[in-house]
Amino acid sequence: MQKLIQGIHQFQGKSFVPMQGLFEQLAKGQKPETLFITCSDSRIDPALLTQAKPGDLFILRNAGNIVPPHGAGNGGEAATIEFAVAALGVKDIIICGHSHCGAMHGLLKPDQVAALPAVSAWLSHAETTRRIMRDNYGHLEGERLLTATVEENVLVQLENLRTLPAVGSRLVRGDLHLHGWVYKIETGEVFAYDVESAQFVKLAEYNPQIEPTVRRRTTNVI
């Protein structure tokens, strides 16, 4: 805790002053262009990763970067997404998974989270991911299996995202774009789902395209 308090003092004494004008403008309201949905994992910092400034990103975080489909519950995820899309008018939504994801590990090995009933219940929103892995990825194991699970879960959550009424309405209008990313912690690389190749590719090679649905990819673990 002392480290955090010292950080606040440093922020107020050094970092805030050069950006005071920006914060004064932000005090009047926010207009982020991107909703960034990612995992609660402490190793991910969306602003650091994207070099975004305060006010650039509207961020939603939870275990496993999961988006419950419409009608699946009354959690804060749907409310946060609806506010970002319908009230703030974000132009892009990114769902960003990451390497070594503990939530996806728990999804693959439910016995290891059996003593965590809330976690187990939460991961039920990724049941489609688990079944995809069971039925289509029996040839993988270890880190390769976990990486493929992270990737497939991003695609599944993109599909869940499309079921939310506010998102669906904006997609019909054509002024909202969805993106699937995976962040590799140990290298700093970011991979994006490319519709044309139906694969996750390095962000530098990413060519954003909009389609009515996300095309299922063939196995090619990053």
C-alpha positions in Angstrom: 0.0 0.0 0.0 2.8 2.4 0.8 4.1 2.0 -2.7 0.7 3.1 -4.1 0.5 6.1 -1.8 4.0 7.2 -2.9 2.9 6.8 -6.5 0.0 9.1 -5.9 2.3 11.7 -4.4 4.6 11.4 -7.4 1.6 11.7 -9.8 0.3 14.8 -8.1 3.8 16.4 -7.8 5.2 15.5 -11.2 2.9 13.9 -13.7 -0.3 15.8 -13.2 1.1 19.3 -13.8 2.2 18.9 -17.5 -1.2 17.3 -18.2 -3.3 19.7 -16.1 -5.0 21.2 -19.2 -6.0 17.8 -20.5 -7.5 16.9 -17.1 -9.4 20.2 -16.9 -11.0 19.4 -20.3 -11.8 15.8 -19.2 -13.5 17.2 -16.1 -16.1 18.6 -18.5 -16.9 15.2 -20.0 -15.5 12.2 -21.8 -15.5 11.2 -25.5 -13.5 8.0 -25.8 -13.4 6.5 -29.3 -12.6 2.9 -28.1 -14.1 0.4 -25.7 -11.3 -1.9 -24.6 -12.4 -5.2 -23.0 -9.7 -7.2 -21.4 -8.8 -9.5 -18.5 -8.4 -8.4 -14.9 -4.9 -9.9 -14.9 -2.4 -7.5 -13.3 0.1 -8.0 -16.1 -2.0 -6.1 -18.6 -2.1 -2.3 -18.7 -4.3 -1.2 -21.7 -3.1 2.4 -21.6 0.5 1.3 -21.4 0.0 -1.2 -24.2 -1.6 1.2 -26.5 0.2 4.3 -25.3 -3.3 5.9 -24.8 -3.8 9.1 -22.9 -6.5 9.6 -20.2 -9.8 9.9 -21.9 -8.8 7.8 -24.9 -10.1 4.4 -23.7 -13.2 3.3 -22.0 -12.1 0.1 -20.2 -14.0 -3.0 -19.1 -12.0 -5.7 -17.2 -13.0 -9.0 -15.8 -11.6 -12.6 -15.5 -11.1 -14.0 -18.9 -12.3 -10.8 -20.9 -15.8 -12.4 -21.0 -18.9 -10.8 -22.5 -22.1 -12.7 -21.3 -24.5 -12.9 -24.2 -27.8 -10.9 -24.1 -30.1 -12.2 -21.5 -27.5 -14.3 -19.7 -27.4 -12.1 -16.6 -27.7 -8.6 -15.2 -24.0 -8.0 -14.5 -22.1 -4.8 -15.1 -20.7 -6.0 -18.4 -23.8 -5.4 -20.4 -24.4 -2.0 -18.8 -20.9 -0.9 -19.4 -20.9 -1.9 -23.0 -24.3 -0.3 -23.6 -23.2 3.0 -22.0 -20.0 3.0 -24.2 -21.9 2.2 -27.4 -25.2 4.1 -27.0 -24.2 7.0 -24.7 -20.6 7.7 -25.4 -20.7 6.6 -29.1 -17.4 4.7 -29.2 -16.4 3.8 -32.8 -14.4 0.6 -32.0 -14.6 -2.2 -29.5 -11.5 -4.4 -28.9 -11.7 -7.7 -27.0 -8.1 -8.4 -25.9 -7.1 -11.8 -24.5 -3.6 -12.5 -23.3 -1.0 -15.3 -22.9 -0.9 -17.4 -19.7 -4.5 -16.5 -18.8 -5.5 -18.0 -15.5 -9.2 -17.9 -16.4 -8.7 -19.9 -19.5 -6.6 -22.4 -17.6 -9.5 -22.8 -15.2 -11.8 -23.2 -18.1 -9.7 -26.1 -19.3 -9.3 -27.6 -15.9 -12.5 -26.9 -14.0 -11.4 -29.1 -11.0 -8.8 -26.5 -10.2 -11.5 -23.8 -9.7 -14.1 -26.1 -8.1 -13.4 -24.5 -4.7 -14.2 -21.1 -6.2 -17.9 -21.2 -6.9 -18.2 -17.7 -8.1 -15.3 -18.2 -10.6 -16.8 -21.4 -11.8 -20.2 -19.8 -12.4 -18.6 -16.9 -14.2 -16.6 -19.2 -16.5 -19.9 -20.8 -17.6 -20.2 -17.7 -20.0 -17.2 -19.2 -21.8 -18.7 -22.7 -22.1 -18.8 -22.4 -25.9 -15.0 -21.9 -25.8 -14.5 -25.0 -23.6 -16.6 -27.2 -26.0 -14.8 -25.8 -29.1 -11.5 -26.8 -27.4 -12.7 -30.2 -26.4 -14.2 -31.1 -29.8 -11.6 -29.5 -32.1 -8.2 -29.3 -30.4 -7.5 -32.7 -29.0 -4.2 -32.7 -30.7 -2.8 -29.8 -28.6 -1.6 -29.8 -25.0 0.2 -27.6 -22.5 0.9 -24.0 -23.5 -0.2 -24.6 -27.1 -3.6 -25.7 -25.9 -3.8 -22.7 -23.6 -2.9 -20.3 -26.3 -5.4 -21.7 -28.7 -8.0 -21.4 -25.9 -7.2 -17.8 -25.4 -7.6 -17.1 -29.1 -10.8 -19.1 -29.5 -12.3 -17.4 -26.5 -11.7 -13.9 -28.0 -13.7 -15.1 -31.1 -16.5 -16.5 -28.9 -16.7 -13.3 -26.9 -16.9 -11.3 -30.1 -19.9 -13.4 -31.0 -21.5 -12.8 -27.6 -20.8 -9.1 -28.0 -22.9 -9.1 -31.2 -25.9 -10.4 -29.3 -26.2 -7.2 -27.2 -29.0 -5.0 -28.6 -27.0 -1.7 -28.5 -24.1 -3.3 -30.3 -26.3 -5.0 -32.9 -28.0 -1.7 -33.7 -24.7 0.1 -34.3 -23.3 -2.7 -36.4 -26.4 -2.5 -38.7 -25.6 1.2 -39.1 -22.1 0.4 -40.0 -20.4 2.9 -37.7 -19.1 0.4 -35.1 -16.1 -1.8 -35.6 -15.2 -5.0 -33.6 -11.6 -6.3 -33.2 -10.2 -9.4 -31.5 -6.7 -9.1 -30.1 -4.3 -11.3 -28.1 -1.4 -9.8 -26.1 1.7 -11.9 -25.6 3.0 -10.9 -22.2 6.6 -12.2 -22.6 7.3 -10.5 -25.9 5.0 -7.4 -25.9 3.6 -8.5 -29.2 -0.1 -8.0 -30.1 -1.9 -10.3 -32.5 -5.2 -9.4 -34.2 -7.8 -11.6 -35.8 -7.7 -11.0 -39.5 -10.9 -11.9 -41.3 -9.3 -12.4 -44.7 -6.9 -15.1 -43.5 -9.1 -16.3 -40.6 -6.1 -16.2 -38.4 -4.5 -14.2 -35.6 -1.7 -12.2 -37.2 0.8 -9.7 -35.9 -0.8 -6.3 -35.6 1.5 -4.8 -38.2 0.0 -7.2 -40.7 -3.6 -6.6 -39.6 -6.1 -5.5 -42.2 -9.4 -4.6 -40.4 -12.5 -5.7 -42.2 -16.1 -5.8 -41.2 -18.3 -8.9 -41.8 -21.7 -9.9 -40.6 -20.1 -12.7 -38.6 -16.7 -13.7 -37.4 -15.4 -16.5 -39.7 -14.1 -19.5 -37.8 -10.3 -19.8 -38.1 -8.2 -22.9 -38.8 -5.7 -24.0 -36.2 -2.5 -21.9 -36.3 -1.4 -21.1 -32.7 0.6 -17.9 -32.3 
